[in-house]
Amino acid sequence: MTQHLDPERLYVHHVGGRLSNIDGQGFPLPLAKPFLPDVDVYLYEADANCIEQIYNVNQHLPVKLEVINGAVAAASGRTKFHLCHDRYGSSLIPLNPRYRTLYSLANAYGDFTCWDSGRTVEEIEIDAVSIDDLRRRRGFLVDFLSTDAEGADFDLLQGARETLKEHSIGFYCEAQLIEYRKPSRHFGHIIDFADSIGYRLVRYDNHGDLFYYRGPIGARGQGSNIFGDALFLKEIDDVLGRPEPGRQLRKLAFVAFCFGQVEYAMESLKALAGLPGEATVPSDLVYRTFLDRAAETHRSMPALYPPRYVDCYSVADAKAFNAPDVTAPLPPHSVHAVRERYFSYTDRAGFLAAVQALSGAVHTSFEQLLLDHEMAPLARLVRERRIAALGRTLRTLGYAKDVGGQLHLDVDALQASLGEFIGKAT
């Protein structure tokens, strides 16, 4: 049975829906509350016993939700599902005995010993479906797919290959660096798969340390970083090759913003602006108006960039770093040479105007836009990086220095530099 769906809305599918709170715990896509009415969420869960709980924890949210009871796999059909002692670790694939000694630190109670906590306590036979089959059968739109499939993620993604390649703009999956469950594929295979269908690995979020051997209290040290989650976003050029690239670029930009990928989002909006007629498409969806304002504020911002390595060090400088008497990895640079290279492509008057605009505001218009949409963590990150990058830029160009841990602007040096430029120009 197919259904009619508004293609402008955002359609998010998450596999492994047990206790998934869409505005918090257990849901990978960090959606700020103002955007929830724009989103249709499909949660997949193989264990029928927790379907009602999933609805209950999300009933207060203004989001369209459907919970689908069934396993998601590489192909449709009957399959075995392993219910574990720790139900959150239930999977299509049993544990690998090679890693039976693994444990992690569980702050709520003590240690999570993987072999006994993750052991199969009940094996059931259930229906499985692939994302590709389900999309074709029901007419689903799948803009973003996330998986928490406990080691079965690679197989699940194989069953979503057509959807991800031709229709989606991003996916987020559990990624294990070892074969924790057997048989399964590790993170390297997922990266190769993503590359083959036009996705870029954007970030890898480590779950925290696991330990191969369990030592007593008082004899514990560093663990191993072998579990995590990975975010992949569609390459912009691939989206431009789709039948309706404008709609997909907007969704790509929005998902990138949700994950804090500001530059990826802005590059997507830049590509959108180059499409004829797309800038005037009206919409009452909150995420659409947010994107329009983000593009507008970005255009109004001064385009100031920090100096590059090649501005600070010439080829000869870099070669000289290996001289026998050089002990610092990056010896001091020549301020005069850096300014000469940097201002060969940077307008000095524009530079000073940008410094004034970027240093004078508590929050820029872009940061305020994020705050207005309850994206405070991202607004804070953008502000911190603005201040840090501005400080590095001014120090590198010799216009500021650190005094007692505080950045002090050398106003005389700035004015002298601008005056010299005006004098030469006239």
Disulfide bonds with the S-S distance in Angstrom:
none
